[in-house]
Protein backbone atom coordinates (compact mmCIF):
# COMPACT_ATOMS: atom_id res chain seq x y z
CA UNK A 1 0.00 0.00 0.00
CA UNK A 2 2.94 2.35 0.55
CA UNK A 3 3.80 2.25 -3.14
CA UNK A 4 0.19 3.00 -4.04
CA UNK A 5 0.00 5.97 -1.66
CA UNK A 6 3.26 7.36 -3.08
CA UNK A 7 1.86 7.04 -6.57
CA UNK A 8 -1.35 8.80 -5.63
CA UNK A 9 0.59 11.68 -4.14
CA UNK A 10 2.65 11.95 -7.32
CA UNK A 11 -0.41 11.76 -9.57
CA UNK A 12 -2.09 14.30 -7.33
CA UNK A 13 -5.04 16.14 -8.71
CA UNK A 14 -5.59 13.79 -11.64
CA UNK A 15 -7.00 11.21 -9.28
CA UNK A 16 -9.44 13.19 -7.18
CA UNK A 17 -13.16 13.46 -7.70
CA UNK A 18 -14.66 16.62 -9.12
CA UNK A 19 -15.62 19.39 -6.73
CA UNK A 20 -18.76 18.61 -4.85
CA UNK A 21 -18.90 15.01 -6.08
CA UNK A 22 -20.54 12.47 -3.80
CA UNK A 23 -19.88 9.01 -5.14
CA UNK A 24 -22.28 6.13 -4.48
CA UNK A 25 -21.71 2.65 -5.83
CA UNK A 26 -25.42 1.95 -5.78
CA UNK A 27 -26.02 4.85 -8.16
CA UNK A 28 -23.36 3.40 -10.47
CA UNK A 29 -25.53 0.39 -11.22
CA UNK A 30 -24.41 -2.03 -8.51
CA UNK A 31 -27.06 -3.19 -6.09
CA UNK A 32 -26.64 -2.38 -2.42
CA UNK A 33 -25.47 -5.35 -0.36
CA UNK A 34 -28.33 -7.40 1.07
CA UNK A 35 -29.36 -7.00 4.71
CA UNK A 36 -28.90 -10.75 5.17
CA UNK A 37 -26.68 -13.22 3.27
CA UNK A 38 -28.19 -14.39 -0.01
CA UNK A 39 -28.63 -18.12 -0.47
CA UNK A 40 -30.19 -20.38 -3.07
CA UNK A 41 -30.82 -23.86 -1.64
CA UNK A 42 -29.88 -26.55 -4.13
CA UNK A 43 -27.69 -24.21 -6.22
CA UNK A 44 -24.00 -25.18 -6.15
CA UNK A 45 -21.21 -22.84 -5.11
CA UNK A 46 -18.80 -22.88 -8.06
CA UNK A 47 -15.87 -21.81 -5.86
CA UNK A 48 -13.78 -24.07 -3.68
CA UNK A 49 -13.80 -22.42 -0.26
CA UNK A 50 -13.81 -18.77 0.71
CA UNK A 51 -12.45 -15.98 -1.48
CA UNK A 52 -9.17 -14.26 -0.59
CA UNK A 53 -8.53 -10.53 -0.74
CA UNK A 54 -5.63 -9.71 -3.10
CA UNK A 55 -5.89 -5.90 -3.28
CA UNK A 56 -7.72 -3.36 -1.14
CA UNK A 57 -8.00 0.35 -0.36
CA UNK A 58 -9.73 1.67 -3.49
CA UNK A 59 -12.90 3.67 -4.05
CA UNK A 60 -14.81 1.38 -6.45
CA UNK A 61 -13.13 -1.46 -8.36
CA UNK A 62 -14.30 -2.61 -11.77
CA UNK A 63 -13.33 -4.12 -15.11
CA UNK A 64 -10.92 -6.96 -14.20
CA UNK A 65 -8.99 -8.63 -17.02
CA UNK A 66 -6.13 -11.12 -16.92
CA UNK A 67 -3.18 -10.30 -19.18
CA UNK A 68 -0.75 -13.05 -20.24
CA UNK A 69 -0.45 -16.67 -19.13
CA UNK A 70 0.62 -18.26 -15.86
CA UNK A 71 3.16 -15.49 -15.27
CA UNK A 72 0.78 -12.72 -16.30
CA UNK A 73 -1.02 -10.13 -14.24
CA UNK A 74 -4.47 -8.79 -13.44
CA UNK A 75 -5.54 -5.30 -14.48
CA UNK A 76 -8.53 -3.58 -12.89
CA UNK A 77 -10.06 -0.10 -12.78
CA UNK A 78 -10.74 2.17 -9.84
CA UNK A 79 -13.45 4.12 -11.65
CA UNK A 80 -13.90 7.22 -9.45
CA UNK A 81 -10.19 7.00 -8.52
CA UNK A 82 -9.36 7.52 -12.23
CA UNK A 83 -6.69 4.81 -12.38
CA UNK A 84 -5.93 1.29 -13.58
CA UNK A 85 -3.92 -0.99 -11.31
CA UNK A 86 -1.91 -4.15 -11.94
CA UNK A 87 -1.62 -7.14 -9.58
CA UNK A 88 1.24 -9.51 -10.41
CA UNK A 89 0.50 -12.21 -7.88
CA UNK A 90 2.44 -10.53 -5.08
CA UNK A 91 1.80 -6.80 -5.10
CA UNK A 92 -0.37 -4.15 -6.69
CA UNK A 93 1.10 -1.21 -8.61
CA UNK A 94 -0.35 1.64 -10.64
CA UNK A 95 -0.58 0.86 -14.36
CA UNK A 96 -2.22 4.00 -15.77
CA UNK A 97 -3.35 7.26 -14.18
CA UNK A 98 -5.32 9.12 -15.07
CA UNK A 99 -7.06 6.26 -16.85
CA UNK A 100 -9.95 8.39 -18.07
CA UNK A 101 -10.49 12.15 -17.97
CA UNK A 102 -7.08 13.83 -18.07
CA UNK A 103 -7.95 17.48 -17.41
CA UNK A 104 -7.74 19.37 -14.15
CA UNK A 105 -9.78 20.01 -12.21
CA UNK A 106 -12.22 17.22 -12.91
CA UNK A 107 -15.50 19.02 -13.66
CA UNK A 108 -18.39 18.47 -11.30
CA UNK A 109 -20.44 17.37 -14.30
CA UNK A 110 -18.56 14.05 -14.18
CA UNK A 111 -19.13 11.54 -11.39
CA UNK A 112 -16.96 8.68 -12.71
CA UNK A 113 -13.81 10.16 -14.24
CA UNK A 114 -11.86 6.97 -14.86
CA UNK A 115 -11.93 3.85 -16.98
CA UNK A 116 -14.55 1.21 -16.26
CA UNK A 117 -14.68 -2.08 -18.19
CA UNK A 118 -11.43 -3.47 -19.63
CA UNK A 119 -10.78 -6.09 -22.32
CA UNK A 120 -7.93 -7.31 -24.49
CA UNK A 121 -8.15 -6.58 -28.21
CA UNK A 122 -6.54 -4.80 -31.15
CA UNK A 123 -3.16 -5.93 -29.84
CA UNK A 124 -3.52 -4.02 -26.59
CA UNK A 125 -5.84 -3.08 -23.75
CA UNK A 126 -9.28 -1.73 -24.62
CA UNK A 127 -11.30 0.32 -22.18
CA UNK A 128 -14.76 1.71 -21.69
CA UNK A 129 -13.58 5.19 -20.74
CA UNK A 130 -16.34 6.64 -18.60
CA UNK A 131 -14.58 9.95 -17.94
CA UNK A 132 -13.68 10.70 -21.55
CA UNK A 133 -17.03 9.26 -22.71
CA UNK A 134 -15.31 7.09 -25.28
CA UNK A 135 -13.72 3.77 -26.12
CA UNK A 136 -9.93 3.79 -26.10
CA UNK A 137 -6.96 1.49 -26.74
CA UNK A 138 -3.87 1.46 -24.52
CA UNK A 139 -0.53 0.09 -25.71
CA UNK A 140 0.48 -2.40 -23.03
CA UNK A 141 4.18 -1.62 -23.47
CA UNK A 142 4.19 2.18 -23.78
CA UNK A 143 0.86 2.78 -21.98
CA UNK A 144 -0.05 5.33 -24.63
CA UNK A 145 -3.80 5.77 -25.00
CA UNK A 146 -5.80 6.52 -28.14
CA UNK A 147 -9.57 7.02 -28.48
CA UNK A 148 -11.21 5.06 -31.31
CA UNK A 149 -14.93 5.81 -30.75
CA UNK A 150 -16.66 8.67 -28.92
CA UNK A 151 -19.89 9.39 -30.81
CA UNK A 152 -22.77 7.92 -32.76
CA UNK A 153 -24.31 9.79 -35.69
CA UNK A 154 -22.56 12.97 -34.57
CA UNK A 155 -23.72 12.82 -30.95
CA UNK A 156 -21.46 12.22 -27.97
CA UNK A 157 -21.77 8.92 -26.17
CA UNK A 158 -23.16 8.97 -22.63
CA UNK A 159 -20.39 7.25 -20.63
CA UNK A 160 -19.30 3.81 -21.92
CA UNK A 161 -19.45 1.28 -19.11
CA UNK A 162 -18.40 -2.18 -20.29
CA UNK A 163 -17.21 -3.90 -23.45
CA UNK A 164 -16.51 -7.28 -25.02
CA UNK A 165 -14.47 -8.20 -28.10
CA UNK A 166 -15.67 -10.57 -30.82
CA UNK A 167 -13.53 -13.07 -32.71
CA UNK A 168 -13.45 -10.79 -35.80
CA UNK A 169 -12.35 -7.74 -33.80
CA UNK A 170 -15.75 -6.11 -33.40
CA UNK A 171 -16.15 -4.38 -30.03
CA UNK A 172 -19.58 -4.40 -28.38
CA UNK A 173 -20.17 -1.95 -25.55
CA UNK A 174 -22.83 -0.54 -23.24
CA UNK A 175 -23.44 3.19 -22.87
CA UNK A 176 -25.46 4.13 -19.77
CA UNK A 177 -25.06 7.61 -18.23
CA UNK A 178 -23.63 6.43 -14.88
CA UNK A 179 -20.43 8.40 -15.43
CA UNK A 180 -22.27 11.73 -15.57
CA UNK A 181 -23.40 13.75 -12.58
CA UNK A 182 -27.17 13.62 -12.55
CA UNK A 183 -27.05 10.32 -14.49
CA UNK A 184 -30.16 10.34 -16.73
CA UNK A 185 -30.78 14.02 -15.98
CA UNK A 186 -27.27 15.15 -16.91
CA UNK A 187 -27.28 18.22 -19.19
CA UNK A 188 -24.24 16.76 -20.99
CA UNK A 189 -26.27 13.99 -22.57
CA UNK A 190 -26.67 14.22 -26.33
CA UNK A 191 -28.22 10.78 -26.91
CA UNK A 192 -31.80 10.45 -25.67
CA UNK A 193 -31.43 6.72 -24.94
CA UNK A 194 -28.99 4.29 -23.31
CA UNK A 195 -27.73 1.97 -25.98
CA UNK A 196 -25.73 -1.12 -26.77
CA UNK A 197 -23.36 -0.52 -29.68
CA UNK A 198 -20.86 -2.27 -31.94
CA UNK A 199 -17.61 -0.78 -33.24
CA UNK A 200 -16.13 -2.53 -36.27
CA UNK A 201 -12.37 -2.80 -36.87
CA UNK A 202 -12.57 0.27 -39.13
CA UNK A 203 -14.14 2.23 -36.23
CA UNK A 204 -17.65 2.42 -37.61
CA UNK A 205 -20.20 2.59 -34.78
CA UNK A 206 -23.48 0.69 -35.14
CA UNK A 207 -26.46 0.70 -32.79
CA UNK A 208 -27.47 -2.77 -31.57
CA UNK A 209 -30.41 -1.71 -29.38
CA UNK A 210 -31.78 1.41 -27.71
CA UNK A 211 -34.43 -0.48 -25.71
CA UNK A 212 -32.37 -1.30 -22.60
CA UNK A 213 -30.78 0.41 -19.62
CA UNK A 214 -27.60 -1.65 -19.92
CA UNK A 215 -24.53 -2.07 -17.77
CA UNK A 216 -22.55 -5.32 -18.22
CA UNK A 217 -22.07 -7.17 -21.50
CA UNK A 218 -20.86 -10.60 -22.64
CA UNK A 219 -20.68 -12.63 -25.85
CA UNK A 220 -21.30 -16.34 -26.39
CA UNK A 221 -18.34 -18.48 -27.56
CA UNK A 222 -19.79 -18.77 -31.08
CA UNK A 223 -20.40 -14.99 -31.16
CA UNK A 224 -24.06 -15.46 -32.06
CA UNK A 225 -25.61 -14.31 -28.76
CA UNK A 226 -24.86 -11.00 -27.06
CA UNK A 227 -25.84 -10.69 -23.40
CA UNK A 228 -26.56 -7.41 -21.62
CA UNK A 229 -27.91 -6.45 -18.24
CA UNK A 230 -31.05 -4.40 -17.85
CA UNK A 231 -33.30 -3.25 -15.01
CA UNK A 232 -35.47 -6.28 -15.81
CA UNK A 233 -32.59 -8.72 -15.42
CA UNK A 234 -30.39 -10.20 -18.14
CA UNK A 235 -31.24 -10.01 -21.84
CA UNK A 236 -30.05 -12.09 -24.80
CA UNK A 237 -29.65 -10.48 -28.22
CA UNK A 238 -29.37 -12.91 -31.11
CA UNK A 239 -26.84 -11.92 -33.78
CA UNK A 240 -26.55 -12.86 -37.43
CA UNK A 241 -23.32 -13.91 -39.13
CA UNK A 242 -22.38 -10.25 -39.67
CA UNK A 243 -22.73 -9.47 -35.96
CA UNK A 244 -25.96 -7.47 -36.15
CA UNK A 245 -29.11 -8.21 -34.13
CA UNK A 246 -31.93 -10.43 -35.34
CA UNK A 247 -33.96 -10.44 -32.14
CA UNK A 248 -33.97 -9.74 -28.43
CA UNK A 249 -35.36 -11.92 -25.65
CA UNK A 250 -35.33 -12.23 -21.88
CA UNK A 251 -32.47 -14.45 -20.66
CA UNK A 252 -32.90 -14.40 -16.87
CA UNK A 253 -35.55 -12.34 -15.14
CA UNK A 254 -34.48 -10.47 -12.03
CA UNK A 255 -37.53 -11.78 -10.19
CA UNK A 256 -36.41 -15.38 -10.77
CA UNK A 257 -33.23 -14.84 -8.70
CA UNK A 258 -34.66 -12.95 -5.76
CA UNK A 259 -34.63 -9.52 -7.38
CA UNK A 260 -30.93 -9.57 -8.26
CA UNK A 261 -29.77 -7.46 -11.18
CA UNK A 262 -26.46 -7.79 -12.94
CA UNK A 263 -23.49 -5.49 -13.29
CA UNK A 264 -20.42 -6.86 -15.08
CA UNK A 265 -20.25 -10.39 -16.48
CA UNK A 266 -18.17 -12.86 -18.48
CA UNK A 267 -19.01 -15.86 -20.66
CA UNK A 268 -16.90 -19.00 -20.28
CA UNK A 269 -15.88 -21.45 -23.00
CA UNK A 270 -18.94 -23.62 -22.25
CA UNK A 271 -21.26 -20.67 -22.84
CA UNK A 272 -22.14 -20.15 -19.18
CA UNK A 273 -22.60 -16.57 -17.97
CA UNK A 274 -20.77 -15.56 -14.77
CA UNK A 275 -22.30 -12.34 -13.55
CA UNK A 276 -22.19 -10.12 -10.52
CA UNK A 277 -25.42 -9.57 -8.67
CA UNK A 278 -26.75 -8.90 -5.21
CA UNK A 279 -24.78 -10.98 -2.72
CA UNK A 280 -22.21 -12.53 -5.01
CA UNK A 281 -21.53 -14.13 -8.38
CA UNK A 282 -24.33 -15.90 -10.25
CA UNK A 283 -23.74 -18.53 -12.95
CA UNK A 284 -26.33 -19.16 -15.65
CA UNK A 285 -26.23 -21.89 -18.30
CA UNK A 286 -26.64 -20.98 -21.99
CA UNK A 287 -30.32 -21.85 -21.54
CA UNK A 288 -30.69 -19.36 -18.68
CA UNK A 289 -30.72 -21.98 -15.92
CA UNK A 290 -29.36 -20.86 -12.55
CA UNK A 291 -26.56 -23.39 -12.00
CA UNK A 292 -24.20 -21.62 -9.57
CA UNK A 293 -23.96 -18.97 -6.88
CA UNK A 294 -20.84 -17.85 -5.03
CA UNK A 295 -21.72 -15.72 -2.00
CA UNK A 296 -19.41 -12.71 -1.57
CA UNK A 297 -19.96 -10.04 1.05
CA UNK A 298 -20.38 -6.42 -0.02
CA UNK A 299 -21.08 -5.00 -3.44
CA UNK A 300 -19.82 -7.05 -6.37
CA UNK A 301 -19.26 -5.35 -9.72
CA UNK A 302 -17.51 -7.70 -12.17
CA UNK A 303 -15.35 -10.79 -12.64
CA UNK A 304 -12.64 -12.31 -14.84
CA UNK A 305 -11.07 -15.72 -15.38
CA UNK A 306 -7.38 -16.30 -14.73
CA UNK A 307 -4.90 -19.19 -14.82
CA UNK A 308 -5.29 -22.04 -12.37
CA UNK A 309 -9.11 -21.87 -12.59
CA UNK A 310 -9.14 -18.69 -10.51
CA UNK A 311 -12.06 -16.31 -10.70
CA UNK A 312 -11.12 -12.69 -9.94
CA UNK A 313 -13.92 -10.48 -8.60
CA UNK A 314 -14.00 -6.70 -8.19
CA UNK A 315 -15.68 -6.29 -4.85
CA UNK A 316 -16.41 -2.70 -3.81
CA UNK A 317 -13.15 -1.25 -2.43
CA UNK A 318 -11.16 -4.42 -3.02
CA UNK A 319 -10.41 -7.29 -5.40
CA UNK A 320 -10.86 -10.90 -4.33
CA UNK A 321 -10.30 -14.26 -5.96
CA UNK A 322 -11.48 -17.84 -5.52
CA UNK A 323 -10.61 -21.09 -7.24
CA UNK A 324 -13.34 -22.62 -9.40
CA UNK A 325 -14.09 -26.19 -8.36
CA UNK A 326 -12.75 -28.87 -10.67
CA UNK A 327 -16.15 -30.57 -10.79
CA UNK A 328 -18.08 -27.43 -11.69
CA UNK A 329 -19.01 -27.26 -15.39
CA UNK A 330 -17.25 -24.56 -17.38
CA UNK A 331 -15.14 -21.87 -15.80
CA UNK A 332 -12.53 -21.62 -18.55
CA UNK A 333 -12.05 -18.39 -20.53
CA UNK A 334 -12.98 -18.16 -24.19
CA UNK A 335 -9.86 -18.39 -26.36
CA UNK A 336 -9.81 -16.85 -29.84
Secondary structure as GFF3:
##gff-version 3
##sequence-region A 1 336
A	DSSP	alpha_helix	2	11	.	.	.	ID=ss1
A	DSSP	three_ten_helix	12	15	.	.	.	ID=ss2
A	DSSP	three_ten_helix	25	28	.	.	.	ID=ss3
A	DSSP	beta_strand	52	56	.	.	.	ID=ss4
A	DSSP	beta_strand	61	67	.	.	.	ID=ss5
A	DSSP	beta_strand	73	78	.	.	.	ID=ss6
A	DSSP	beta_strand	83	87	.	.	.	ID=ss7
A	DSSP	beta_strand	92	97	.	.	.	ID=ss8
A	DSSP	beta_strand	115	121	.	.	.	ID=ss9
A	DSSP	beta_strand	124	129	.	.	.	ID=ss10
A	DSSP	beta_strand	134	138	.	.	.	ID=ss11
A	DSSP	beta_strand	145	149	.	.	.	ID=ss12
A	DSSP	beta_strand	151	152	.	.	.	ID=ss13
A	DSSP	beta_strand	155	156	.	.	.	ID=ss14
A	DSSP	beta_strand	162	165	.	.	.	ID=ss15
A	DSSP	beta_strand	171	175	.	.	.	ID=ss16
A	DSSP	three_ten_helix	183	185	.	.	.	ID=ss17
A	DSSP	beta_strand	195	199	.	.	.	ID=ss18
A	DSSP	beta_strand	205	209	.	.	.	ID=ss19
A	DSSP	beta_strand	217	219	.	.	.	ID=ss20
A	DSSP	beta_strand	225	230	.	.	.	ID=ss21
A	DSSP	beta_strand	233	239	.	.	.	ID=ss22
A	DSSP	beta_strand	245	253	.	.	.	ID=ss23
A	DSSP	three_ten_helix	254	257	.	.	.	ID=ss24
A	DSSP	beta_strand	265	267	.	.	.	ID=ss25
A	DSSP	beta_strand	273	277	.	.	.	ID=ss26
A	DSSP	beta_strand	280	284	.	.	.	ID=ss27
A	DSSP	beta_strand	290	295	.	.	.	ID=ss28
A	DSSP	beta_strand	302	306	.	.	.	ID=ss29
A	DSSP	three_ten_helix	307	309	.	.	.	ID=ss30
A	DSSP	beta_strand	310	315	.	.	.	ID=ss31
A	DSSP	beta_strand	318	323	.	.	.	ID=ss32
###
